Amino acid sequence: MSAPALLLLTAGTLGGGALLLRALGCLGRLPVGERPAWAFAAGFGLLGWAMFFLALAGALSPWAVGGLCALGLAGLPLLGGAWRVEARIDRWGWALLTLLAMLAGLDLIEAMAPPADADSLAYHFAIPKEVLAAGHLIFFPRAVDGAIPLLCQMTYLAALDLGGERGMTLWCAVSGWGAAALLFALARRRMDFNAALALTLVWQTVPLVVAAAGSGQIEVRLAMFATTAAFAAAEASGKGGWRFAALAGLFGGFLAASKYPGLFIVAAVGLALAARPGRVGNSLAFGLAVAVAGCQWYGWNWWNTGDPVFPMLFGKIAYRDGVPWNAAQQTFMASAFFGSEKLVPQNLWWLLAYPFKATLEAQPVFESGRTGLGPAPLLLLPFAVAGLALRRGRMASLAVPAAIVALTYAAWFLFGPSQRVRHLAPLLPTLLLVMGASALPATKRLPVLSRPLAAATAMVLLLQTAGAGIYSLNYLRHLLGSEGRDAFLERNVSGYDLAHWLNGHLVSDDRVAVQQRQLNYYLDVPYFYVHGYDQAEIEIRPESLDPMVFWQQLRRANITHLAANLEAPGNGGFDRLATQLTDSGCGHVIAHVEARQIGSRTLPEYGTHGFDIVELAAASCPLPVSRKSRLGG
């Protein structure tokens, strides 16, 4: 059912987005050729928004999700003849289109393989799988990857419900091109066909996009919302009025409902609209639309914990009774997570220098090696500056999007908790369009710049396309060979042998505690993901050395088994506590599993890691016993 599910999802998303644009009175004000791209972005956000309420009501089923998507089909006729691209395509255009088709084919090949991206398996796909199995929305009291805005993941839930795992991976492949479609459509308004296509290819071959577009990583999807919010704000600041301000607010709400850093973009768009004197109505429309489209996950967190941005306001507002968080956990998270996410000082000098350092140095903190944003912005910079200097008056239409990018970047760098460069990916399409549209006028006034600009673009495309090809070799090997599902996963998912063993030996009455987050999606038996600073239900901080506290927390969580390393327990945490319980007679080892550890899927780097499967037993444990425990003995 994966192909029909993908067709229904795609058509319903396009049609639903068209209906939303029509309801706001914006569809007819957009150029005909841009309408499908805007509609897909709007429909994608609308689907994720609606799925929250469907899951909250416990109404998840293929019929309900399919019916929701089918409602959007009524909007497809509104797009009319928008699918026609009127352009004379020369040999360079055909070459670029061939490259585009090749990239789409590589993404399709990736979608035909089982998912292997670690973050996707840890929560982007694991949470939809758990919610679907429960039949209703679940609250995950984990920071960073549990109690977070999940709008994009709700669209994955719809795909998983309709088309299974293959339907979900195919949906990721399709939605991963939404920002590219927007960039091309918006660029066509400002440059010729070949230049717009080249700029689109630069985006689609960026290392982060290559690695993330076909997975569950959401930054590439957020790029749709950020781009449309910026250009809708530009329309509102011009002749679009409150309708486009409301549209910018809807996309801003979708951003806020997808990831906390999206709030930086929302604030920047709001400031850009408020800067226009006499446009109070625009700001009001924007704010109302943001609240409608983006408040649900913050309300969900508040309902379950008392903190709309759990656990960021711990100690500042009252939490509900029984919420698993405490001051020690908050302190450890602040040092272990936020303290490790920054490399350079947050000051004005590094505000300017960070893009150069993050691009030219592959620092692990920045993650700018395999998941960076590429060299295109730095290479385009001198040409864009020259274009602005030569034809400054012609660039006025790009002022609002440029200001939104600058304001968002400044707020993110100066006040954000992380310096991972991939968090800036949602801004990149807008930045590329602003820089590209600024650079081209310079080549018209100074033709001597044409060849250097073309050479820089060709170099970027050559370098990034080669990277995309190398990345795809892994999936080509799987598709063209006789490799089975388990063999592929053993080769691409660290510790998969452990998940395979647990699925084969534990039963539905068991519950295993694991630390390997990338196994969450592939565990078919009940499990509990244990982490040092993300959660406090089972505390395993370095200073958590009391086996009695550990034992009681395991029992409250109904844990029956542990997957730990008793041979090298270290100085604290999960492995050491598991060793203490085993030594004291509260558990015994029933198996030892050797699992492959993956250093890189693109350039195969392998190691091994041993796991001891400990079965807990109350009968032989000298620690206090809870009557509510399910432990044997």
Protein Blocks (a to p, Z undefined) as FASTA:
>chain_A
ZZmmmmmmmmmmmmmmmmmmmmnopmmmpcfklmmmmmmmmmmmmmmmmmmmmmmnopac
fklmmmmmmmmmmmmmmnmmmlpccddddfklmmmmmmmmmmmmmmmmmmmpccfbfklm
mmmmmmmmmmmmnopacddfbehjlmpcfklmmmmmmmmmmnommlmmmmmmmmmmmmmm
mmmmmmmmmmcfklmmmmmmmmmmgmklmmmmmmmbfklmmmmmmmmmmmmmmmmmmmno
mmlmmmmmmmmmmmmmmomklmmmmmmmmmmmmmpghilmmmmmmmmmmmmmmmmmmmmm
mmmnopakbcklgojaccdehiacdfklmmmmmmmmmmmmpfbdcdfklmmmmmmmmmmp
ccfklopmmmcgbjklmmmmmmmmmmmmmmmmlmmmmmmmmmmmmmmmmmmmmmmcbfcf
klmmmmmmmmmmmmmmmmmmmmmmmmmlmmmmmmmmmmmmmmmmmmmmmmmmmmmmmmmm
mcdfklmmmmmmghklmmmmmmmmmcfkbccddfblklmmmpmbdcddddfklpckbccb
fklmbfklmmmmmmmnopabdcddfklnojgdjllmmmmmmmnopaccfbdcdddddfbf
klgcddddddddddddfklpcbdcdfkbcbeZZ
